[in-house]
Amino acid sequence: MLVLLGAFTKSAQFPFQLWLSKAMIAPTPVSAYLHSAAMVNAGIFLLARLHPFMGDTTSWRYSISFVGALTMLVGAYSAVTQADLKKVLAYTTVSSLGLLTLLLGMGTKLAVEAALLYLVVHALYKASMFMIAGTIDEEAGSRNIYLLGNLKQRMPLTTLIAMLVLLSMAGLPPMLGYVSKEQAETDGSG
Protein backbone atom coordinates (compact mmCIF):
# COMPACT_ATOMS: atom_id res chain seq x y z
CA MET A 1 0.00 0.00 0.00
CA LEU A 2 2.90 2.36 0.66
CA VAL A 3 4.25 1.69 -2.83
CA LEU A 4 0.81 2.52 -4.24
CA LEU A 5 0.73 5.70 -2.18
CA GLY A 6 4.08 6.74 -3.65
CA ALA A 7 2.99 5.93 -7.20
CA PHE A 8 -0.33 7.76 -6.74
CA THR A 9 1.43 10.83 -5.38
CA LYS A 10 3.99 10.91 -8.19
CA SER A 11 1.36 10.45 -10.91
CA ALA A 12 -1.06 13.02 -9.43
CA GLN A 13 -3.84 10.54 -8.60
CA PHE A 14 -6.76 11.61 -6.42
CA PRO A 15 -6.43 13.12 -3.78
CA PHE A 16 -2.87 14.15 -4.71
CA GLN A 17 -3.73 15.81 -8.02
CA LEU A 18 -3.59 19.40 -6.76
CA TRP A 19 0.19 19.71 -6.95
CA LEU A 20 0.11 19.29 -10.72
CA SER A 21 -2.04 22.34 -11.40
CA LYS A 22 -0.03 24.42 -8.95
CA ALA A 23 3.10 23.65 -10.98
CA MET A 24 1.77 25.90 -13.76
CA ILE A 25 3.81 28.82 -12.50
CA ALA A 26 6.80 27.15 -14.13
CA PRO A 27 7.95 28.37 -17.56
CA THR A 28 6.22 26.67 -20.49
CA PRO A 29 9.06 24.29 -21.47
CA VAL A 30 9.20 23.07 -17.88
CA SER A 31 5.42 22.57 -17.87
CA ALA A 32 5.66 20.62 -21.12
CA TYR A 33 8.33 18.36 -19.66
CA LEU A 34 6.54 18.01 -16.34
CA HIS A 35 3.19 17.05 -17.84
CA SER A 36 4.25 14.92 -20.74
CA ALA A 37 7.35 13.02 -19.83
CA ALA A 38 9.39 12.12 -16.83
CA MET A 39 7.71 13.72 -13.86
CA VAL A 40 4.13 12.47 -13.81
CA ASN A 41 4.71 9.35 -15.86
CA ALA A 42 7.17 7.99 -13.31
CA GLY A 43 4.29 6.89 -11.08
CA ILE A 44 2.52 5.24 -14.01
CA PHE A 45 5.78 3.53 -14.99
CA LEU A 46 6.13 2.20 -11.43
CA LEU A 47 2.59 0.79 -11.53
CA ALA A 48 3.29 -0.84 -14.90
CA ARG A 49 6.57 -2.34 -13.67
CA LEU A 50 4.89 -3.78 -10.59
CA HIS A 51 1.95 -5.16 -12.53
CA PRO A 52 3.56 -8.57 -13.29
CA PHE A 53 4.12 -9.14 -9.56
CA MET A 54 1.06 -7.51 -8.04
CA GLY A 55 -1.46 -7.44 -10.90
CA ASP A 56 -3.13 -10.70 -9.94
CA THR A 57 -4.03 -9.61 -6.41
CA THR A 58 -7.56 -8.41 -5.84
CA SER A 59 -6.63 -5.50 -3.58
CA TRP A 60 -4.10 -4.23 -6.14
CA ARG A 61 -6.59 -4.35 -9.03
CA TYR A 62 -9.49 -2.81 -7.16
CA SER A 63 -7.52 -0.04 -5.49
CA ILE A 64 -5.79 0.97 -8.72
CA SER A 65 -9.01 0.82 -10.74
CA PHE A 66 -10.98 2.83 -8.18
CA VAL A 67 -8.34 5.53 -7.78
CA GLY A 68 -7.81 5.72 -11.56
CA ALA A 69 -11.53 6.10 -12.32
CA LEU A 70 -11.97 8.71 -9.59
CA THR A 71 -8.92 10.65 -10.78
CA MET A 72 -10.14 10.54 -14.36
CA LEU A 73 -13.52 12.02 -13.39
CA VAL A 74 -12.11 14.64 -11.01
CA GLY A 75 -9.54 15.72 -13.63
CA ALA A 76 -12.15 16.02 -16.37
CA TYR A 77 -14.51 18.06 -14.17
CA SER A 78 -11.68 20.30 -12.99
CA ALA A 79 -10.51 20.89 -16.58
CA VAL A 80 -13.87 22.22 -17.75
CA THR A 81 -14.12 24.62 -14.80
CA GLN A 82 -10.81 26.43 -15.44
CA ALA A 83 -10.19 29.70 -17.27
CA ASP A 84 -6.37 29.51 -17.41
CA LEU A 85 -5.18 27.67 -20.53
CA LYS A 86 -2.29 25.94 -18.77
CA LYS A 87 -4.56 24.81 -15.92
CA VAL A 88 -7.02 23.34 -18.41
CA LEU A 89 -4.13 21.38 -19.89
CA ALA A 90 -2.92 20.39 -16.41
CA TYR A 91 -6.28 18.95 -15.42
CA THR A 92 -6.66 17.11 -18.72
CA THR A 93 -3.30 15.56 -17.86
CA VAL A 94 -4.72 14.50 -14.49
CA SER A 95 -7.68 12.92 -16.28
CA SER A 96 -5.38 11.09 -18.70
CA LEU A 97 -3.25 9.82 -15.83
CA GLY A 98 -6.44 8.52 -14.22
CA LEU A 99 -7.28 6.66 -17.43
CA LEU A 100 -3.79 5.15 -17.52
CA THR A 101 -4.12 4.01 -13.92
CA LEU A 102 -7.58 2.58 -14.59
CA LEU A 103 -6.24 0.60 -17.55
CA LEU A 104 -3.39 -0.77 -15.44
CA GLY A 105 -5.91 -1.67 -12.74
CA MET A 106 -7.97 -3.67 -15.21
CA GLY A 107 -4.94 -5.89 -15.41
CA THR A 108 -5.46 -7.71 -18.69
CA LYS A 109 -2.53 -8.01 -21.06
CA LEU A 110 -4.34 -5.95 -23.68
CA ALA A 111 -5.30 -3.24 -21.18
CA VAL A 112 -1.70 -2.90 -20.05
CA GLU A 113 -0.54 -2.69 -23.69
CA ALA A 114 -3.19 -0.04 -24.35
CA ALA A 115 -1.98 1.93 -21.33
CA LEU A 116 1.63 1.84 -22.51
CA LEU A 117 0.70 2.96 -26.03
CA TYR A 118 -1.49 5.75 -24.65
CA LEU A 119 1.36 6.82 -22.34
CA VAL A 120 3.63 7.49 -25.32
CA VAL A 121 0.96 9.18 -27.43
CA HIS A 122 -0.16 11.34 -24.51
CA ALA A 123 3.41 12.52 -23.97
CA LEU A 124 3.65 13.57 -27.62
CA TYR A 125 0.46 15.57 -27.84
CA LYS A 126 0.59 17.03 -24.34
CA ALA A 127 4.11 18.41 -24.78
CA SER A 128 2.95 19.99 -28.04
CA MET A 129 -0.11 21.49 -26.36
CA PHE A 130 1.96 23.10 -23.61
CA MET A 131 4.36 24.60 -26.13
CA ILE A 132 1.39 25.97 -28.08
CA ALA A 133 -0.05 27.40 -24.85
CA GLY A 134 3.27 29.11 -24.19
CA THR A 135 3.30 30.54 -27.70
CA ILE A 136 -0.23 31.84 -27.26
CA ASP A 137 0.62 33.34 -23.88
CA GLU A 138 3.67 35.08 -25.33
CA GLU A 139 1.86 36.41 -28.40
CA ALA A 140 -1.52 37.30 -26.82
CA GLY A 141 -0.20 38.31 -23.41
CA SER A 142 -2.76 36.17 -21.59
CA ARG A 143 -3.67 32.57 -20.84
CA ASN A 144 -7.27 33.39 -19.92
CA ILE A 145 -9.38 31.42 -22.41
CA TYR A 146 -12.12 34.07 -22.29
CA LEU A 147 -9.69 36.70 -23.58
CA LEU A 148 -8.16 34.64 -26.37
CA GLY A 149 -10.54 35.24 -29.25
CA ASN A 150 -9.59 35.68 -32.90
CA LEU A 151 -6.21 33.94 -32.62
CA LYS A 152 -6.72 32.33 -36.01
CA GLN A 153 -6.14 35.68 -37.73
CA ARG A 154 -3.15 36.66 -35.57
CA MET A 155 -1.45 33.26 -35.39
CA PRO A 156 -2.39 31.14 -38.43
CA LEU A 157 0.52 28.67 -38.22
CA THR A 158 0.05 28.15 -34.49
CA THR A 159 -3.68 27.64 -35.11
CA LEU A 160 -2.98 24.97 -37.73
CA ILE A 161 -0.54 23.13 -35.48
CA ALA A 162 -2.94 23.40 -32.53
CA MET A 163 -5.77 21.94 -34.60
CA LEU A 164 -3.65 18.95 -35.64
CA VAL A 165 -2.58 18.33 -32.04
CA LEU A 166 -6.16 18.71 -30.81
CA LEU A 167 -7.35 16.16 -33.38
CA SER A 168 -4.86 13.70 -31.93
CA MET A 169 -5.82 14.60 -28.36
CA ALA A 170 -9.49 14.07 -29.24
CA GLY A 171 -8.64 10.67 -30.68
CA LEU A 172 -9.87 11.32 -34.21
CA PRO A 173 -8.57 9.42 -37.24
CA PRO A 174 -6.04 9.41 -38.83
CA MET A 175 -4.05 10.85 -35.92
CA LEU A 176 -1.88 8.76 -33.60
CA GLY A 177 -4.17 9.65 -30.70
CA TYR A 178 -6.93 7.75 -32.46
CA VAL A 179 -4.86 4.57 -32.48
CA SER A 180 -4.08 4.75 -28.77
CA LYS A 181 -7.59 5.68 -27.67
CA GLU A 182 -9.16 3.06 -29.91
CA GLN A 183 -6.87 0.44 -28.38
CA ALA A 184 -7.70 1.67 -24.88
CA GLU A 185 -11.42 1.46 -25.64
CA THR A 186 -11.31 -1.88 -27.43
CA ASP A 187 -8.60 -3.73 -25.53
CA GLY A 188 -9.14 -2.10 -22.16
CA SER A 189 -12.62 -3.54 -21.84
CA GLY A 190 -11.45 -7.14 -22.26
Summary of the structure (lengths in Angstrom):
residues: 190
radius of gyration: 16.6
end to end distance: 26.0
largest distance: 55.1
contacts: 664
relative contact order: 0.14
helix: 82%
strand: 1%
